[in-house]
Amino acid sequence: MTFSDSSRQSLVPSFLYSAASPMKKLVDLDHFTANRNPILRSSPSTKKSFVIPAPSEPGKIEMYSPAFYAACTAGGIFSCGLTHMAVTPLDLVKCNMQFFSPLISAFVCINPAQYKSITSGFGILLKEQGVKGFFRGWVPTLLGYSAQGACKFGFYEFFKKYYSDIAGPEYATKYKTLIYLAGSASAEVIADIALCPFEAVKVRVQTQPGFARGLSDGLPKFVKSEGALGLYKGLVPLWGRQIPYTMMKFASFETIVENLYKYAIPTPKDQCSKSLQLGVSFAGGYVAGVFCAIVSHPADNLVSFLNNAKGATVGDAVKKLGLWGLFTRGLPLRIVMIGTLTGAQWGIYDAFKVFVGLPTTGGAPPPAPVPAKI
């Protein structure tokens, strides 16, 4: 049994392999496959081989194998689920600032004048509900964003490889940013289908006191009131919020990290310590998160409006909030929240990848393809 050149190429994304690479530590796939197949150990190896950048230490999981995608999926669960649950207090105040306002007082049943600022919002929550009130809706937050993170990161790695293979080495290198954008958008379409029911219940629990204590009683009450399809009433606005957010999150992160290693850090990535690499991941994620917050904020307002106001439409939201309110209401807090959130997500995700023996995300442009010698 032997492996052809084409079968070796299918093991890695086409934009990652080349006949030569500037990185010092490379994995020779002829040697890689031979060590895993007794038949190939004794057979002569061809001189032509494909190489991929390797982490500083030998990986425990084969890149782009089913185990690799499973690891990325698990990393996404920890990354998104834990971070979103941790910022539940910020999210709670943000949702109330967005929609407990005189503009839509007809849709709510508490005094909208309470939530005028971030500081007053935290003060009111602490006074009326105590510390426990800061985490109202944490269960649907944890479960919903864990499901979303699993799909977001797992499918992003899959689609990034899939689209790069379709494009081929030359175009995948030339248009790598488009591949990041397409891969992240495709992944988010799937991720939001998993998130949407939990998000609907979360917003209702957080913004309508007395509706329910959490997911266990909130979900059946929501379904009884609006039907099962009502859980997906906010799906299109959720796509409108999350797809641009995720495209910005992944494409800007990959670009920022690449430029950090290229211009700000004199040492090649494969020679940097793991702690430094994870610090770069957090910094790149935080900056990317600021961009994400600005791009996705209008749709975030729409999602919260529709989930909080029974029978409301997108037109109602635009009419009540106005364009300026749609873009700015709650934006400063969202920038702080999403910047911290995105930085922490990339830090946790890459820390998990390092833990299982995989390299951190990003850091070097794909090597330029070398023309085959005839």
Buried (B, 14 or more C-beta within 10 A) or exposed (E): EEBEEEEBBEBBBBBBBBBEBEBEBBBEBBEBBBEEEEEBEEEEEEEEBBBBBBBBEEBEBBBBEEBBBEBBBBBBBBBBBBBBBBBBBBBBBBBBBBBBBEBBBEBBEBEBEBBEEBEBBBEBBEEEBEEEBBBBBBBBBBBBBBBBBBBBBBBBBBBBBBBBBEBEBEBBBBBBEBBBBBBBBBBBBBBBBBBBBBBBBBBBBBBBBEBBEBBEEBBEBBBEEBEEEBBBBBBBBBBBBBBBBBBBBBBBBBBBBBBBBEEEBEEBBBEBEBEEBBBBBBBBBBBBBBBBBBBBBBBBBBBBBBBBBEEBEBEBBBEBBEEEBBEBBBBEBBBBBBBBBBBBBBBBBBBBBBEBEBBBBBBBBBBBBEEEEE
